[in-house]
Amino acid sequence: MKKVMLAAAVSGSFWGPVAQATTLYNQDGTQLDVYGRIAMGVAGGGPEFDSAGNAMNDGVEFVDIYSRLGFRMSHEVTSDLTAFGRLEWRFKGNEDDANNGFDETRQSYIGLASKRYGTFQAGNFDSFYAQFVSLPFDVYLDRGLLFNSSGIQSRGDSIGYYTPALNGFTTFVQFKHYSERGLTVDEQTREGEVVATQGGVRYQHGSLKVGLGAVENVVRGGGNGEMLYGLIGSYDISDQLSTRLGLETQADSDLYGGGFDTAGVGATYTVGPWAFVADYYNVERDKGEESNAWAAGTYYKVSDAFDVFVELADSDAPSIRHESLADSTYWLAGARYHF
């Protein structure tokens, strides 16, 4: 069966993770691809205390690293209009969860794409904020990304639209609906039925990519009811070196708190089959708390379908010391096979 390379959801010149797909059917403008990955590793370290101050075990554990299986479907309606769909599940292959099979429907959406008029989609999909704004920092397989990612005010019951690129600019808007249909009075929430909106614009020209976005971070979706704003970009200095810089802010709520200002800087360097990434964050919370965080990773591409890696992530490191590495740094080592 013919193998085709899918677009990589990474910034700059970082070679992975690149998903491979096998075309199951391709005839008369209709195509069906199957894709996935199996990822296993060993993890340890991380926080020694929970948010309540209780001591936790941070010992070594064999883990599944977001293994998945999915299908991509498309049908050419006209020379300009394509109907498409996607369905993707997550499964866990480590010992504790081996009998549970698929444990999450990660993507399930349909849509229409026009080169002239743009793309509309509906269902369960990654947030457009993550796809158009925070994507340059989403280079880690597990922990390490402090900017908001794919789940923010998205997934199920969502619709979205983004324009074709015009002089380098692409604008987007998305709506997430939280329904209370069928709930009794006792089951209904304080916020009631809510629609969370997000939108923004991305500019891309040559080696430069910059995204500006805003998210109505409603309480029903895990937010604090205030607006979240992000300005995040990347620049490829060369074919081997890519840099990134970002700012994200959210106002503090009188009822829920949650206000913060986050600044991040990072880089990706590739040489042959090797890739190295590193990021640093400073977080100022509206309650007067300030912390620093960092993450780093090393990846080796054994083949187009197989890679191995090591990642480190420290959620609160005012300075990188040997003691902090020994006490609180989360580490992950493993391998992935793409198909």
Contacts in CASP RR format, 6 or more apart in sequence:
PFRMAT RR
TARGET T0000
AUTHOR 0000-0000-0000
METHOD contacts of the structure
MODEL  1
MKKVMLAAAVSGSFWGPVAQATTLYNQDGTQLDVYGRIAMGVAGGGPEFD
SAGNAMNDGVEFVDIYSRLGFRMSHEVTSDLTAFGRLEWRFKGNEDDANN
GFDETRQSYIGLASKRYGTFQAGNFDSFYAQFVSLPFDVYLDRGLLFNSS
GIQSRGDSIGYYTPALNGFTTFVQFKHYSERGLTVDEQTREGEVVATQGG
VRYQHGSLKVGLGAVENVVRGGGNGEMLYGLIGSYDISDQLSTRLGLETQ
ADSDLYGGGFDTAGVGATYTVGPWAFVADYYNVERDKGEESNAWAAGTYY
KVSDAFDVFVELADSDAPSIRHESLADSTYWLAGARYHF
1 22 0 8 1.000
1 23 0 8 1.000
1 24 0 8 1.000
2 22 0 8 1.000
2 23 0 8 1.000
2 26 0 8 1.000
3 20 0 8 1.000
3 21 0 8 1.000
3 22 0 8 1.000
3 23 0 8 1.000
4 20 0 8 1.000
4 21 0 8 1.000
4 23 0 8 1.000
4 33 0 8 1.000
5 18 0 8 1.000
5 20 0 8 1.000
5 21 0 8 1.000
6 18 0 8 1.000
6 19 0 8 1.000
6 20 0 8 1.000
6 21 0 8 1.000
6 33 0 8 1.000
6 35 0 8 1.000
6 72 0 8 1.000
8 14 0 8 1.000
8 15 0 8 1.000
8 16 0 8 1.000
8 17 0 8 1.000
8 18 0 8 1.000
8 19 0 8 1.000
9 17 0 8 1.000
9 131 0 8 1.000
9 135 0 8 1.000
9 138 0 8 1.000
10 16 0 8 1.000
10 17 0 8 1.000
10 135 0 8 1.000
10 138 0 8 1.000
10 139 0 8 1.000
10 268 0 8 1.000
11 135 0 8 1.000
11 136 0 8 1.000
11 137 0 8 1.000
11 138 0 8 1.000
11 139 0 8 1.000
11 209 0 8 1.000
11 234 0 8 1.000
11 242 0 8 1.000
11 244 0 8 1.000
11 268 0 8 1.000
12 136 0 8 1.000
12 234 0 8 1.000
12 236 0 8 1.000
12 242 0 8 1.000
12 268 0 8 1.000
13 236 0 8 1.000
13 238 0 8 1.000
13 239 0 8 1.000
13 240 0 8 1.000
13 241 0 8 1.000
13 242 0 8 1.000
13 268 0 8 1.000
13 270 0 8 1.000
14 139 0 8 1.000
14 242 0 8 1.000
14 268 0 8 1.000
14 270 0 8 1.000
14 275 0 8 1.000
14 277 0 8 1.000
15 270 0 8 1.000
15 275 0 8 1.000
15 301 0 8 1.000
16 275 0 8 1.000
16 299 0 8 1.000
16 301 0 8 1.000
16 307 0 8 1.000
17 37 0 8 1.000
17 141 0 8 1.000
17 307 0 8 1.000
17 336 0 8 1.000
17 338 0 8 1.000
18 304 0 8 1.000
18 338 0 8 1.000
19 35 0 8 1.000
19 36 0 8 1.000
19 37 0 8 1.000
19 338 0 8 1.000
20 35 0 8 1.000
20 304 0 8 1.000
20 305 0 8 1.000
20 338 0 8 1.000
20 339 0 8 1.000
21 33 0 8 1.000
21 34 0 8 1.000
21 35 0 8 1.000
21 36 0 8 1.000
21 72 0 8 1.000
22 33 0 8 1.000
22 34 0 8 1.000
22 35 0 8 1.000
22 339 0 8 1.000
23 31 0 8 1.000
23 32 0 8 1.000
23 33 0 8 1.000
24 32 0 8 1.000
24 33 0 8 1.000
24 34 0 8 1.000
25 31 0 8 1.000
25 32 0 8 1.000
26 32 0 8 1.000
29 74 0 8 1.000
29 75 0 8 1.000
29 76 0 8 1.000
30 73 0 8 1.000
30 74 0 8 1.000
30 75 0 8 1.000
30 76 0 8 1.000
31 72 0 8 1.000
31 73 0 8 1.000
31 74 0 8 1.000
31 75 0 8 1.000
32 71 0 8 1.000
32 72 0 8 1.000
32 73 0 8 1.000
33 71 0 8 1.000
33 72 0 8 1.000
33 73 0 8 1.000
34 69 0 8 1.000
34 70 0 8 1.000
34 71 0 8 1.000
35 69 0 8 1.000
35 70 0 8 1.000
35 71 0 8 1.000
35 72 0 8 1.000
35 338 0 8 1.000
35 339 0 8 1.000
36 67 0 8 1.000
36 68 0 8 1.000
36 69 0 8 1.000
36 70 0 8 1.000
36 338 0 8 1.000
36 339 0 8 1.000
37 67 0 8 1.000
37 68 0 8 1.000
37 336 0 8 1.000
37 337 0 8 1.000
37 338 0 8 1.000
37 339 0 8 1.000
38 67 0 8 1.000
38 93 0 8 1.000
38 336 0 8 1.000
38 337 0 8 1.000
38 339 0 8 1.000
39 64 0 8 1.000
39 65 0 8 1.000
39 66 0 8 1.000
39 67 0 8 1.000
39 141 0 8 1.000
39 334 0 8 1.000
39 335 0 8 1.000
39 336 0 8 1.000
39 337 0 8 1.000
40 62 0 8 1.000
40 63 0 8 1.000
40 64 0 8 1.000
40 65 0 8 1.000
40 67 0 8 1.000
40 93 0 8 1.000
40 94 0 8 1.000
40 334 0 8 1.000
40 335 0 8 1.000
40 336 0 8 1.000
41 62 0 8 1.000
41 63 0 8 1.000
41 64 0 8 1.000
41 65 0 8 1.000
41 332 0 8 1.000
41 333 0 8 1.000
41 334 0 8 1.000
41 335 0 8 1.000
42 60 0 8 1.000
42 61 0 8 1.000
42 62 0 8 1.000
42 63 0 8 1.000
42 332 0 8 1.000
42 333 0 8 1.000
42 334 0 8 1.000
43 60 0 8 1.000
43 61 0 8 1.000
43 63 0 8 1.000
43 142 0 8 1.000
43 330 0 8 1.000
43 331 0 8 1.000
43 332 0 8 1.000
43 333 0 8 1.000
44 58 0 8 1.000
44 59 0 8 1.000
44 60 0 8 1.000
44 61 0 8 1.000
44 330 0 8 1.000
44 331 0 8 1.000
44 332 0 8 1.000
45 58 0 8 1.000
45 59 0 8 1.000
45 328 0 8 1.000
45 329 0 8 1.000
45 330 0 8 1.000
45 331 0 8 1.000
46 58 0 8 1.000
46 313 0 8 1.000
46 315 0 8 1.000
46 328 0 8 1.000
46 329 0 8 1.000
46 330 0 8 1.000
47 56 0 8 1.000
47 58 0 8 1.000
47 315 0 8 1.000
47 328 0 8 1.000
47 330 0 8 1.000
48 55 0 8 1.000
48 56 0 8 1.000
48 58 0 8 1.000
48 327 0 8 1.000
48 328 0 8 1.000
49 55 0 8 1.000
49 56 0 8 1.000
50 56 0 8 1.000
62 94 0 8 1.000
62 95 0 8 1.000
63 94 0 8 1.000
63 332 0 8 1.000
64 91 0 8 1.000
64 92 0 8 1.000
64 93 0 8 1.000
64 94 0 8 1.000
64 97 0 8 1.000
65 141 0 8 1.000
65 142 0 8 1.000
65 332 0 8 1.000
65 334 0 8 1.000
65 336 0 8 1.000
66 90 0 8 1.000
66 141 0 8 1.000
66 142 0 8 1.000
67 90 0 8 1.000
67 91 0 8 1.000
67 92 0 8 1.000
67 93 0 8 1.000
68 88 0 8 1.000
68 89 0 8 1.000
68 90 0 8 1.000
68 91 0 8 1.000
68 106 0 8 1.000
69 88 0 8 1.000
69 89 0 8 1.000
69 91 0 8 1.000
69 102 0 8 1.000
70 86 0 8 1.000
70 87 0 8 1.000
70 88 0 8 1.000
70 89 0 8 1.000
70 107 0 8 1.000
71 86 0 8 1.000
71 87 0 8 1.000
71 88 0 8 1.000
72 84 0 8 1.000
72 85 0 8 1.000
72 86 0 8 1.000
73 84 0 8 1.000
73 85 0 8 1.000
73 86 0 8 1.000
73 87 0 8 1.000
74 82 0 8 1.000
74 83 0 8 1.000
74 84 0 8 1.000
74 85 0 8 1.000
75 82 0 8 1.000
75 83 0 8 1.000
75 84 0 8 1.000
76 82 0 8 1.000
77 83 0 8 1.000
77 112 0 8 1.000
80 114 0 8 1.000
80 115 0 8 1.000
80 116 0 8 1.000
81 112 0 8 1.000
81 113 0 8 1.000
81 114 0 8 1.000
82 112 0 8 1.000
82 113 0 8 1.000
82 114 0 8 1.000
83 110 0 8 1.000
83 111 0 8 1.000
83 112 0 8 1.000
84 110 0 8 1.000
84 111 0 8 1.000
84 112 0 8 1.000
84 113 0 8 1.000
84 121 0 8 1.000
85 109 0 8 1.000
85 110 0 8 1.000
85 111 0 8 1.000
86 107 0 8 1.000
86 108 0 8 1.000
86 109 0 8 1.000
86 125 0 8 1.000
87 105 0 8 1.000
87 107 0 8 1.000
87 108 0 8 1.000
88 105 0 8 1.000
88 106 0 8 1.000
88 107 0 8 1.000
88 108 0 8 1.000
89 102 0 8 1.000
89 104 0 8 1.000
89 105 0 8 1.000
89 106 0 8 1.000
90 102 0 8 1.000
90 103 0 8 1.000
90 104 0 8 1.000
90 106 0 8 1.000
91 100 0 8 1.000
91 101 0 8 1.000
91 102 0 8 1.000
91 103 0 8 1.000
92 98 0 8 1.000
92 100 0 8 1.000
92 101 0 8 1.000
92 103 0 8 1.000
97 103 0 8 1.000
105 124 0 8 1.000
106 124 0 8 1.000
107 124 0 8 1.000
107 125 0 8 1.000
107 126 0 8 1.000
108 123 0 8 1.000
108 124 0 8 1.000
108 156 0 8 1.000
109 121 0 8 1.000
109 122 0 8 1.000
109 123 0 8 1.000
109 124 0 8 1.000
109 125 0 8 1.000
109 158 0 8 1.000
110 121 0 8 1.000
110 122 0 8 1.000
110 123 0 8 1.000
111 119 0 8 1.000
111 120 0 8 1.000
111 121 0 8 1.000
111 122 0 8 1.000
112 119 0 8 1.000
112 120 0 8 1.000
112 121 0 8 1.000
113 119 0 8 1.000
113 120 0 8 1.000
114 164 0 8 1.000
115 164 0 8 1.000
116 164 0 8 1.000
117 164 0 8 1.000
118 161 0 8 1.000
118 162 0 8 1.000
118 163 0 8 1.000
118 164 0 8 1.000
119 161 0 8 1.000
119 162 0 8 1.000
120 159 0 8 1.000
120 160 0 8 1.000
120 161 0 8 1.000
121 159 0 8 1.000
121 160 0 8 1.000
121 161 0 8 1.000
122 158 0 8 1.000
122 159 0 8 1.000
122 160 0 8 1.000
123 156 0 8 1.000
123 157 0 8 1.000
123 158 0 8 1.000
123 159 0 8 1.000
124 155 0 8 1.000
124 156 0 8 1.000
124 157 0 8 1.000
124 158 0 8 1.000
125 154 0 8 1.000
125 155 0 8 1.000
125 156 0 8 1.000
125 158 0 8 1.000
126 150 0 8 1.000
126 151 0 8 1.000
126 154 0 8 1.000
127 148 0 8 1.000
127 149 0 8 1.000
127 150 0 8 1.000
127 151 0 8 1.000
127 152 0 8 1.000
127 153 0 8 1.000
127 154 0 8 1.000
127 174 0 8 1.000
127 198 0 8 1.000
127 215 0 8 1.000
128 154 0 8 1.000
128 160 0 8 1.000
128 162 0 8 1.000
128 172 0 8 1.000
128 173 0 8 1.000
128 174 0 8 1.000
128 198 0 8 1.000
128 199 0 8 1.000
129 148 0 8 1.000
129 152 0 8 1.000
129 153 0 8 1.000
129 154 0 8 1.000
129 174 0 8 1.000
129 198 0 8 1.000
129 199 0 8 1.000
129 200 0 8 1.000
129 213 0 8 1.000
129 215 0 8 1.000
130 138 0 8 1.000
130 148 0 8 1.000
130 149 0 8 1.000
130 150 0 8 1.000
130 151 0 8 1.000
130 152 0 8 1.000
130 154 0 8 1.000
131 150 0 8 1.000
131 172 0 8 1.000
132 162 0 8 1.000
132 170 0 8 1.000
132 172 0 8 1.000
132 200 0 8 1.000
132 201 0 8 1.000
132 202 0 8 1.000
132 211 0 8 1.000
132 213 0 8 1.000
133 200 0 8 1.000
133 202 0 8 1.000
133 211 0 8 1.000
133 212 0 8 1.000
133 213 0 8 1.000
133 230 0 8 1.000
133 231 0 8 1.000
133 232 0 8 1.000
134 145 0 8 1.000
134 147 0 8 1.000
134 148 0 8 1.000
134 149 0 8 1.000
134 230 0 8 1.000
134 232 0 8 1.000
134 248 0 8 1.000
135 232 0 8 1.000
136 209 0 8 1.000
136 232 0 8 1.000
136 233 0 8 1.000
136 234 0 8 1.000
136 244 0 8 1.000
137 145 0 8 1.000
137 146 0 8 1.000
137 147 0 8 1.000
137 232 0 8 1.000
137 244 0 8 1.000
137 246 0 8 1.000
137 264 0 8 1.000
137 266 0 8 1.000
137 279 0 8 1.000
138 145 0 8 1.000
138 149 0 8 1.000
138 150 0 8 1.000
139 145 0 8 1.000
139 268 0 8 1.000
139 277 0 8 1.000
139 279 0 8 1.000
140 277 0 8 1.000
140 295 0 8 1.000
140 297 0 8 1.000
140 311 0 8 1.000
140 313 0 8 1.000
141 309 0 8 1.000
141 311 0 8 1.000
141 332 0 8 1.000
141 336 0 8 1.000
142 311 0 8 1.000
142 313 0 8 1.000
142 330 0 8 1.000
142 332 0 8 1.000
143 295 0 8 1.000
143 311 0 8 1.000
143 313 0 8 1.000
143 315 0 8 1.000
143 330 0 8 1.000
143 332 0 8 1.000
144 279 0 8 1.000
144 293 0 8 1.000
144 295 0 8 1.000
144 311 0 8 1.000
144 313 0 8 1.000
145 295 0 8 1.000
146 262 0 8 1.000
146 264 0 8 1.000
146 281 0 8 1.000
146 283 0 8 1.000
146 293 0 8 1.000
147 230 0 8 1.000
147 232 0 8 1.000
147 246 0 8 1.000
147 248 0 8 1.000
147 262 0 8 1.000
147 264 0 8 1.000
148 215 0 8 1.000
148 228 0 8 1.000
148 248 0 8 1.000
152 198 0 8 1.000
152 215 0 8 1.000
152 217 0 8 1.000
152 228 0 8 1.000
153 174 0 8 1.000
153 176 0 8 1.000
153 196 0 8 1.000
153 198 0 8 1.000
153 215 0 8 1.000
153 216 0 8 1.000
153 217 0 8 1.000
153 218 0 8 1.000
153 221 0 8 1.000
154 174 0 8 1.000
154 176 0 8 1.000
154 198 0 8 1.000
155 176 0 8 1.000
156 176 0 8 1.000
157 176 0 8 1.000
157 177 0 8 1.000
157 178 0 8 1.000
157 179 0 8 1.000
158 174 0 8 1.000
158 175 0 8 1.000
158 176 0 8 1.000
158 177 0 8 1.000
159 174 0 8 1.000
159 175 0 8 1.000
160 172 0 8 1.000
160 173 0 8 1.000
160 174 0 8 1.000
160 175 0 8 1.000
161 172 0 8 1.000
161 173 0 8 1.000
161 174 0 8 1.000
162 170 0 8 1.000
162 171 0 8 1.000
162 172 0 8 1.000
162 173 0 8 1.000
163 169 0 8 1.000
163 170 0 8 1.000
163 171 0 8 1.000
163 172 0 8 1.000
164 170 0 8 1.000
165 204 0 8 1.000
168 203 0 8 1.000
168 204 0 8 1.000
168 205 0 8 1.000
169 201 0 8 1.000
169 202 0 8 1.000
169 203 0 8 1.000
170 201 0 8 1.000
170 202 0 8 1.000
170 203 0 8 1.000
170 204 0 8 1.000
171 199 0 8 1.000
171 200 0 8 1.000
171 201 0 8 1.000
171 202 0 8 1.000
172 199 0 8 1.000
172 200 0 8 1.000
172 201 0 8 1.000
172 202 0 8 1.000
173 197 0 8 1.000
173 198 0 8 1.000
173 199 0 8 1.000
173 200 0 8 1.000
174 197 0 8 1.000
174 198 0 8 1.000
174 199 0 8 1.000
175 195 0 8 1.000
175 196 0 8 1.000
175 197 0 8 1.000
176 195 0 8 1.000
176 196 0 8 1.000
176 197 0 8 1.000
176 198 0 8 1.000
176 221 0 8 1.000
177 193 0 8 1.000
177 194 0 8 1.000
177 195 0 8 1.000
178 191 0 8 1.000
178 192 0 8 1.000
178 193 0 8 1.000
178 194 0 8 1.000
178 195 0 8 1.000
178 196 0 8 1.000
178 218 0 8 1.000
178 220 0 8 1.000
178 221 0 8 1.000
179 193 0 8 1.000
180 187 0 8 1.000
180 188 0 8 1.000
180 189 0 8 1.000
180 192 0 8 1.000
180 193 0 8 1.000
189 220 0 8 1.000
190 219 0 8 1.000
191 218 0 8 1.000
191 219 0 8 1.000
191 220 0 8 1.000
192 220 0 8 1.000
194 218 0 8 1.000
194 219 0 8 1.000
194 220 0 8 1.000
196 215 0 8 1.000
196 216 0 8 1.000
196 217 0 8 1.000
196 218 0 8 1.000
196 220 0 8 1.000
196 221 0 8 1.000
197 215 0 8 1.000
197 216 0 8 1.000
198 213 0 8 1.000
198 214 0 8 1.000
198 215 0 8 1.000
198 216 0 8 1.000
199 213 0 8 1.000
199 214 0 8 1.000
199 215 0 8 1.000
200 211 0 8 1.000
200 212 0 8 1.000
200 213 0 8 1.000
200 214 0 8 1.000
201 211 0 8 1.000
201 212 0 8 1.000
201 213 0 8 1.000
202 209 0 8 1.000
202 210 0 8 1.000
202 211 0 8 1.000
202 212 0 8 1.000
203 209 0 8 1.000
203 210 0 8 1.000
203 211 0 8 1.000
204 210 0 8 1.000
206 236 0 8 1.000
207 235 0 8 1.000
207 236 0 8 1.000
207 237 0 8 1.000
208 233 0 8 1.000
208 234 0 8 1.000
208 235 0 8 1.000
209 233 0 8 1.000
209 234 0 8 1.000
209 235 0 8 1.000
210 231 0 8 1.000
210 232 0 8 1.000
210 233 0 8 1.000
211 230 0 8 1.000
211 231 0 8 1.000
211 232 0 8 1.000
211 233 0 8 1.000
212 230 0 8 1.000
212 231 0 8 1.000
213 229 0 8 1.000
213 230 0 8 1.000
213 231 0 8 1.000
214 227 0 8 1.000
214 228 0 8 1.000
214 229 0 8 1.000
214 230 0 8 1.000
215 227 0 8 1.000
215 228 0 8 1.000
215 229 0 8 1.000
216 225 0 8 1.000
216 227 0 8 1.000
217 223 0 8 1.000
217 224 0 8 1.000
217 225 0 8 1.000
217 226 0 8 1.000
217 227 0 8 1.000
217 228 0 8 1.000
217 250 0 8 1.000
218 225 0 8 1.000
219 225 0 8 1.000
219 256 0 8 1.000
223 256 0 8 1.000
223 258 0 8 1.000
224 250 0 8 1.000
224 252 0 8 1.000
224 253 0 8 1.000
224 255 0 8 1.000
224 256 0 8 1.000
224 257 0 8 1.000
224 258 0 8 1.000
224 259 0 8 1.000
225 253 0 8 1.000
225 256 0 8 1.000
226 250 0 8 1.000
226 251 0 8 1.000
226 252 0 8 1.000
226 253 0 8 1.000
226 258 0 8 1.000
226 259 0 8 1.000
227 250 0 8 1.000
227 251 0 8 1.000
228 248 0 8 1.000
228 249 0 8 1.000
228 250 0 8 1.000
229 248 0 8 1.000
229 249 0 8 1.000
229 250 0 8 1.000
230 246 0 8 1.000
230 247 0 8 1.000
230 248 0 8 1.000
230 249 0 8 1.000
231 246 0 8 1.000
231 247 0 8 1.000
231 248 0 8 1.000
232 244 0 8 1.000
232 245 0 8 1.000
232 246 0 8 1.000
232 247 0 8 1.000
232 248 0 8 1.000
233 244 0 8 1.000
233 245 0 8 1.000
233 246 0 8 1.000
234 242 0 8 1.000
234 243 0 8 1.000
234 244 0 8 1.000
234 245 0 8 1.000
235 242 0 8 1.000
235 243 0 8 1.000
235 244 0 8 1.000
236 242 0 8 1.000
237 243 0 8 1.000
240 269 0 8 1.000
240 270 0 8 1.000
240 271 0 8 1.000
241 267 0 8 1.000
241 268 0 8 1.000
241 269 0 8 1.000
242 267 0 8 1.000
242 268 0 8 1.000
242 269 0 8 1.000
243 265 0 8 1.000
243 266 0 8 1.000
243 267 0 8 1.000
244 264 0 8 1.000
244 265 0 8 1.000
244 266 0 8 1.000
244 267 0 8 1.000
244 268 0 8 1.000
244 279 0 8 1.000
245 264 0 8 1.000
245 265 0 8 1.000
245 266 0 8 1.000
246 263 0 8 1.000
246 264 0 8 1.000
246 265 0 8 1.000
247 261 0 8 1.000
247 262 0 8 1.000
247 263 0 8 1.000
247 264 0 8 1.000
248 260 0 8 1.000
248 261 0 8 1.000
248 262 0 8 1.000
249 260 0 8 1.000
249 261 0 8 1.000
249 262 0 8 1.000
250 258 0 8 1.000
250 259 0 8 1.000
250 260 0 8 1.000
251 259 0 8 1.000
251 286 0 8 1.000
252 258 0 8 1.000
252 259 0 8 1.000
252 286 0 8 1.000
252 287 0 8 1.000
253 259 0 8 1.000
257 286 0 8 1.000
257 287 0 8 1.000
258 285 0 8 1.000
258 286 0 8 1.000
259 285 0 8 1.000
259 286 0 8 1.000
259 287 0 8 1.000
260 283 0 8 1.000
260 284 0 8 1.000
260 285 0 8 1.000
260 286 0 8 1.000
261 283 0 8 1.000
261 284 0 8 1.000
262 281 0 8 1.000
262 282 0 8 1.000
262 283 0 8 1.000
262 284 0 8 1.000
263 281 0 8 1.000
263 282 0 8 1.000
264 279 0 8 1.000
264 280 0 8 1.000
264 281 0 8 1.000
264 282 0 8 1.000
265 279 0 8 1.000
265 280 0 8 1.000
266 277 0 8 1.000
266 278 0 8 1.000
266 279 0 8 1.000
266 280 0 8 1.000
267 277 0 8 1.000
267 278 0 8 1.000
267 279 0 8 1.000
268 275 0 8 1.000
268 276 0 8 1.000
268 277 0 8 1.000
269 275 0 8 1.000
269 276 0 8 1.000
269 277 0 8 1.000
270 276 0 8 1.000
272 301 0 8 1.000
273 300 0 8 1.000
273 301 0 8 1.000
273 302 0 8 1.000
274 298 0 8 1.000
274 299 0 8 1.000
274 300 0 8 1.000
274 301 0 8 1.000
275 298 0 8 1.000
275 299 0 8 1.000
275 300 0 8 1.000
275 301 0 8 1.000
276 296 0 8 1.000
276 297 0 8 1.000
276 298 0 8 1.000
276 299 0 8 1.000
277 295 0 8 1.000
277 296 0 8 1.000
277 297 0 8 1.000
277 299 0 8 1.000
278 294 0 8 1.000
278 295 0 8 1.000
278 296 0 8 1.000
278 297 0 8 1.000
279 294 0 8 1.000
279 295 0 8 1.000
279 296 0 8 1.000
280 292 0 8 1.000
280 293 0 8 1.000
280 294 0 8 1.000
281 292 0 8 1.000
281 293 0 8 1.000
281 294 0 8 1.000
282 290 0 8 1.000
282 291 0 8 1.000
282 292 0 8 1.000
283 290 0 8 1.000
283 291 0 8 1.000
283 292 0 8 1.000
283 293 0 8 1.000
284 290 0 8 1.000
285 291 0 8 1.000
291 315 0 8 1.000
291 316 0 8 1.000
291 318 0 8 1.000
292 316 0 8 1.000
292 317 0 8 1.000
292 318 0 8 1.000
292 319 0 8 1.000
293 313 0 8 1.000
293 314 0 8 1.000
293 315 0 8 1.000
293 316 0 8 1.000
293 317 0 8 1.000
294 313 0 8 1.000
294 314 0 8 1.000
294 317 0 8 1.000
294 320 0 8 1.000
295 311 0 8 1.000
295 312 0 8 1.000
295 313 0 8 1.000
295 314 0 8 1.000
296 311 0 8 1.000
296 312 0 8 1.000
297 309 0 8 1.000
297 310 0 8 1.000
297 311 0 8 1.000
297 312 0 8 1.000
298 309 0 8 1.000
298 310 0 8 1.000
298 311 0 8 1.000
299 307 0 8 1.000
299 308 0 8 1.000
299 309 0 8 1.000
300 307 0 8 1.000
300 308 0 8 1.000
300 309 0 8 1.000
301 307 0 8 1.000
302 308 0 8 1.000
304 338 0 8 1.000
305 337 0 8 1.000
305 338 0 8 1.000
305 339 0 8 1.000
306 335 0 8 1.000
306 336 0 8 1.000
306 337 0 8 1.000
306 338 0 8 1.000
307 335 0 8 1.000
307 336 0 8 1.000
308 333 0 8 1.000
308 334 0 8 1.000
308 335 0 8 1.000
309 332 0 8 1.000
309 333 0 8 1.000
309 334 0 8 1.000
309 335 0 8 1.000
309 336 0 8 1.000
310 331 0 8 1.000
310 332 0 8 1.000
310 333 0 8 1.000
310 334 0 8 1.000
311 331 0 8 1.000
311 332 0 8 1.000
311 333 0 8 1.000
312 325 0 8 1.000
312 329 0 8 1.000
312 330 0 8 1.000
312 331 0 8 1.000
313 329 0 8 1.000
313 330 0 8 1.000
313 331 0 8 1.000
314 320 0 8 1.000
314 324 0 8 1.000
314 325 0 8 1.000
314 328 0 8 1.000
314 329 0 8 1.000
314 330 0 8 1.000
315 328 0 8 1.000
315 330 0 8 1.000
316 328 0 8 1.000
317 324 0 8 1.000
317 328 0 8 1.000
317 329 0 8 1.000
END
